[in-house]
């Protein structure tokens, strides 16, 4: 049996951290910058970074439509922070020209948990895993979601529990940065779903 090859969209953001995490759990990690790279992977991580920049670079690299097609065909994908925004069905406070793939039926607010100065770390209880450390840096907040979305973890910032880790079929979205801790169980959960 051939081991799964997981790509990390390598245009901007926490690329190095995701690649290191995947390699530490024994996964073949591929930096995805071209159509050829995209064709060579079984699943993809879209990292945190800046969502409008990632979207623009997807267009200029020629990856936008090919990736959209792979996502519609059911390729496994994990979007963390900005990656969640890029996968969402709508961006509540996005720029007029900002687009998203609509792979996850969630509506998100950029920086919904606060700006850079409000970054924080919190213990998150993840279904099937237990407690993990969630690092929230300018994290998007899921404000609405369809019944097709399974909520795997929530965080209560004082306004009630809000989903911070969700799954819809082969698509996963995470508001926080699992790649910034030594706990690799979220990556392992994603890889096990391939």
N, C-alpha and C positions, 0 to 999 in steps of 0.2 A: 504494500500500500504506500502510495506517495504522500508525504507529509504536506499539509496545507501550506500555501504560501500566502502570507498576509501582507498587503501593501499598506504603506503609510503615505498619504498624500503629502508630498514633499515640496510644496510651493511656499509655505509660510507657516510659522507657529511652532508648536512643541513636537517637532518631527523627531529630533534626536532622542528625546525622552521616551517616546512611544517605541521607536526602533529598539532601544536598549531594553525596555520592558519585555517586548516580544522575544528578543533573543535570550533573555534571562530565563524565560519559561520554555525554551527549546523550540521556538517557532522560527521558520524561515521568514525573515522580515525583508521586504522589498521597498526601496524608496520609489514612489510613483511620481514621475515628472512628465512622462510622455505617454502617448497612446500605446506604444509597445510595452511599456512598464505595466500599464493598466491591464492589458491583455494577458499578462503573465501571473496575475494574482487570483486567488479564490475568494478573498474577502478584503475589505479596505477599512482603514481607520482615517477619519478626517479629524485632524487635531484641533486643539484650541489655538487661538491666535486672534486675528482681527477678521471678522466675518465678511465685511465688504471687500477687504483686500483679497481674501481667499476666493471669493466669487469672481472678482475681476481677473485674478490670475488663472482661474479655471477657464475663463473665456480666452485670454491671450495665449494660453498654452495649447488651446485646441482640445482640451479635455472635457469641457462642459457637456456637450451633447453625447459623447461616447460614454461618459460616466452616467449621465441621466438614463441612457439606454440600458446599461448594466444594472442600475438600480431598479428600473422597471421590470427587468428580467429576473429580479430576486437575488442579486448579489448581496451577500452579508456585508453590513456596514455598521461601524460604530462611530458616531460623531460625538466628540467631547467638546464642551463649551462652545466655541465658535462653530465647530463641526455640527453640533446640535442645531444651531441657527440655520446653517446651510441646508440641513435635511428637513427643516420644519415646513408645514403647509403655509404658515404666514408669520411675518415678523411684525409684531404690534407697532413698534416704533422705528421701523426700518426707514432708510432713505427712499425717496421716490423711485430711484433706479435700482434698488436692491431686490434681488431675486433669490429664491430658494427652490430646492428640488421638489418639495412636497411629499417626500418619501415617508415621513412620519406625520400622522394627523394630529399635530400639536401646534398651538399658537404660542410663540415665545416673545418675551420682551428682553431686548439686549440690555446688559448691565442691570437686570431685574433685581439682583441681590445687592446692588450698590456698585459704585465706581471703584477704581483701583484702591483708593484709600480705605474702603470698607471691606477689603479682602479678609477672609477668615477661614478657619479650619474647624470642622465639626465632625463628630462621630455620626455616621449614617448607618442605619440598620437596613441591610439589603436582603430581600427575600432569597432564601436558598444559600446564602453565604454567611450572614451574621453581620457584626459591626465592622465597618471600614472607615478609614479617615477620609473625609471629603475636603479637598482644598478648593475653595471658591474664590476665583479671581475675575472680577468683572463678569460674573457668571450670569447666563441667561436664565430667566424664570419662565417656566411653563405655566401659562395662564389659563389655557383651555386645551382639552384633548378629547378625542372621540372614543367611543366604546371599543374600537378596534385596538386601542393602545393599552398594553398591560403596564401598570405602574409597579416597578420593582423596588423603589425606595422613595421616601419623602424626607423633606426637611421643614421644620416649623421655625420660621423667622419671626414669630410673634403674631402673624396674620393668619395662622392656620397651616396645616400640612400642605406642602406643595411638592408635586413630583419632581425628583431630581435624577432618576434613572428610569427609563422607559424602554419598552420593546414593542415593536409591531412587526410580526413575521421575522424576517431576516434583518430588520433595521433596528438599531439600538441608539438611544440618545442619552447623554449624560451631561448634566449642568456643571459638574465639577471636574477636576483634573486627576483621574486615578493614576496617571503616569508620573505624578510628582511625589508619590509615596513609595515605600518599599513593599507595600501590600499589592500583589499582582493578581488577586482573585477576580477582579472585574475583567481584566484581559483574559484570564483563563476561562471564565464563563463565556465570554464572547467567542473565543477560539473553539471551545467545545461545541458551539452551535453551528460551526461550519459543516 
